[in-house]
Amino acid sequence: CAELLAEQGQTRDRLLIYLNGYINGVRGQKVWDEKVEGERIEQAVMECKTASTKPVLDVLRGFWPR
């Protein structure tokens, strides 16, 4: 998380979009809902801000349905 939070602007946004797509692909998700995905990403960023030592993928996985 600390490395993600250290990035700024478009670099951070692109990294989050990439990781979001990676997790969706691993889970077999075939539909992308902008509102839902955006909310999950925002939740994950907030979690990273409170727990910057956690691995970002672990944080992101926590907000995706199983």
PyMOL commands that set and color helices and strands:
alter all, ss='L'
color gray80, all
select helices_A, chain A and resi 2-6+9-26+34-50+56-62
alter helices_A, ss='H'
color red, helices_A
deselect
rebuild
show_as cartoon
